[in-house]
Amino acid sequence: MTLETPPLIATQAFTDAAAAVDRLEQIYQRNTKFLRDRFEAYTHGGAIPGRVRACYPFVRITTSSHARLDSRLAYGFVARPGVHETSVTRPDLFRNYYTEQIRLLIDNHGIPVEIGESSEPIPIHFAYRRDINIDASLGTNDDQVMTRLLRDVFDTPDLAAMDDAIADGTLVLPPDSPEPLALFRAQRVDYSLRRLYHYTGTDPDHFQNFVIFTNYQFYVDAFAQMCRQRLAAGEIGPEAFVEPGNVITRNARAGGGTTGTAPARMPQMPALHLVEPRDRGITLINIGTGPSNARNITDHVAVLRPHAWLMVGHCAGLRNTQRLGDYVLAHGYVREDHVLDRELPLFVPVPALAEIQVALEQAVGEITGLTGFELKRLMRTGTVASVDNRNWEISGPSVIQRLSQSRAVALDMESAAIAANGYRFRVPYGTLLCVSDKPLHGEIKLAGMASEFYRQRVGQHLEIGLRALERLKLQESERLHSRKLRSFAEVAFQ
């Protein structure tokens, strides 16, 4: 079959990062439009003599020197001489990120980067921002026939190639192949962008660089109320508040008003976004219950390359000295959730990150007014155990024995997966939990008691998480994305 492609845009070297990203966007927009035009002609009965293909743009840098760069750097440089390359997608969405990463490469190595067209095809599904609509004008109502016809003409997502071998350190390159420049190639990013909308009900354009995961709707309600109040008051900083369905409420300083329509049914993991310039605001996602959800959503949020994510939720207190409403700052994790055992084996430690720990502890002190030894009355630092069995407390004495041997002070189902995937994907992570019950000591959650507990603690707990993120925003990116998260031979992109 003949292969129809748009005319090749020649590879060009750039020493200006902004101009390089402009060229990325030119290639991307031209090639996705080419695919959409051919697809729409195809669905309306147009004859296409062969296959149709257009490819993602790439970023490439070629170095020949072993000269040692600033040893304090965690990213922004290639680890060894050679050709380093990655395909990229959505330059409009990632403009700030790509500009920074390319600028660092140019500055740190003193050589230009190259921008051109890669050999990685753009699946027709990903040429559209959200979902393609396969028209009935294909002449058949048989979904299998339509799918076969579609795959005969256009490239479709190759899920087998969308693995995380780069991030997991398991990538085996053919001889003389370029080494990776980023953790995720373009198709993997595009796949997660679609999953984010599916699970959270908001477009990836609204996601911010500082993220809170929670496992209770109460935190979502409190966050929404706080965001609306801040925007109605015309507070300087936030520009808008975005809810599922892409319902956008503008800051009163910019005229206020709300646009968009809430969905008839809430998505599985609703996301809310307090939007600030350059995506420096805060995203909160209710991930629900269980380690599978925690792993699933962090697999996808990771492609946005956030600056930090925190778990702020409820846990079971394991020590008799704890009270309902006490806080637990995790400094280690017992990983009995099993959702990442293959990708991140249990022999790999998931360490506490000093920058995150300090920000969380200082935030607790600022919001509660307690300092020093007095802070220990309300907050305990220790190991959090995460399990995949919601009924762990009735699973027999062996579970209790392991918890005792681990010195765990709290138990939940999500924190270890969120921390482990943060470590795996080089996203700074932390956990601050609130004790909602103590089943080992006869204090189980009952309806009336739970309501009182939630009333007293949810607002304060959320405020602590938000204060911690505000403190993290003040840190340099180079310090927050520290060398602790990087392996022997890392990709250059943060």
Buried (B, 14 or more C-beta within 10 A) or exposed (E): EEEBBBEEBEEEBBEBBEBBBBBBBBBBEBBBEBBBEBBEEBBEEEEBEEBBBBBBBBBBBBBEEEEEEEEEBBBBBBBEEBBBBBBBBBBEBBBBBBBBBBBBBBEBBEBBBBBBBBEBBBBBBBBBBEEBEBBEEBEEEEEEEBEEBBEEBBBBBEEEEBBBEBBBEEEEEEEEEBBBBBBBBBBBBBBBBBBBBBBBBBBBBBBBBBBBBBBBEBBBBBBBEBBBEBBEEEEEEBBBBBBBBBBBBBBBBEEEEEEBEEBEEBBBBBBBBBBBEEBBBBBBBBBBBBBBBBBBBBBBBBBBBBBBBBBBBBBBBBBEEBEBBBBBBBBBBBBBBBBBEEBBEEEEEBEBBEBBBBBBBBBBBBBBEBEEEEBEEBBBBBBBBBBBEEEBBEEEEEBBEBBEEBEBBBBBBBBBBBBBBBBBBBBBBBBBBBBBBBBBBEBEBEEEBBEEBBEEBBBBBBBBBBBBBBBBBEBEEBEBBBEBBBEEEBBBBB
